[in-house]
Amino acid sequence: MAFLLTKYLVLIWLYIENQSAEKISNHAWYTFWYVIPTLPMFLVFPYLIPRIGFWPSLAASILLTTTLFAVIAVLLRRFGVELF
């Protein structure tokens, strides 16, 4: 819920600062693509934390998210979506 509230506040802030509709639209578009590789972390982290502890679970989650982001970026590049 906090994530959604933050995203709405950012969009409102961009609008109040008279940013172009294109810039606001791009922000929403790229937020979508950046969220997708983070979602599996919310399943893996709670599974790992009781088994291997907080820090190793966090490290594994960061590694997973980074790997998924790279894979998704390469796949999306084939469809004309540049994330880097």
C-alpha positions in Angstrom: 0.0 0.0 0.0 2.8 2.4 0.9 4.4 1.7 -2.5 1.2 2.7 -4.3 0.8 5.8 -2.2 4.4 6.8 -2.9 3.9 6.3 -6.7 0.7 8.4 -6.7 2.4 11.2 -4.7 5.3 11.2 -7.2 3.0 11.5 -10.2 1.1 14.3 -8.5 4.4 16.0 -7.6 5.6 15.8 -11.2 2.3 17.2 -12.4 2.4 20.1 -9.9 6.0 20.9 -11.0 4.6 21.3 -14.5 6.4 18.3 -16.0 5.3 17.3 -19.4 2.7 14.6 -19.9 5.4 12.5 -21.6 7.7 12.7 -18.6 4.9 11.7 -16.2 3.8 8.9 -18.5 7.4 7.6 -18.9 7.8 7.6 -15.1 4.7 5.4 -14.7 5.8 3.1 -17.7 9.3 2.5 -16.4 8.1 2.0 -12.8 6.0 -0.9 -14.1 9.0 -2.6 -15.7 11.3 -2.0 -12.7 8.7 -3.5 -10.3 8.4 -6.9 -12.1 11.9 -8.2 -11.2 11.4 -7.2 -7.6 8.2 -9.3 -7.0 9.8 -12.7 -6.7 11.9 -11.3 -3.8 8.8 -11.0 -1.7 8.3 -14.7 -2.0 11.9 -15.8 -1.6 12.9 -13.6 1.3 10.2 -14.8 3.8 10.9 -18.4 2.7 14.7 -18.0 3.3 14.8 -15.9 6.5 13.9 -18.7 9.0 16.2 -21.1 7.2 19.4 -19.1 6.7 18.9 -15.9 8.7 18.3 -12.2 7.8 21.6 -11.1 6.1 22.0 -14.2 3.9 18.4 -14.0 2.9 18.7 -10.3 2.1 21.9 -11.0 0.0 20.1 -13.8 -1.9 17.1 -11.6 -2.5 19.4 -8.8 -3.9 21.2 -11.3 -6.1 17.9 -12.7 -7.3 16.4 -9.2 -8.0 19.6 -8.1 -9.8 19.7 -11.2 -12.0 16.0 -11.0 -12.9 16.3 -7.3 -13.7 19.2 -8.1 -16.1 17.3 -10.9 -17.7 14.2 -8.8 -18.1 16.2 -5.9 -19.5 17.8 -8.1 -22.2 14.4 -9.6 -23.1 12.7 -6.3 -23.3 15.5 -4.8 -25.4 14.4 -7.2 -28.1 11.0 -5.5 -28.1 12.4 -2.0 -28.1 12.1 -1.2 -24.4 15.4 0.1 -23.0 15.7 0.0 -19.2 19.4 1.0 -18.9 
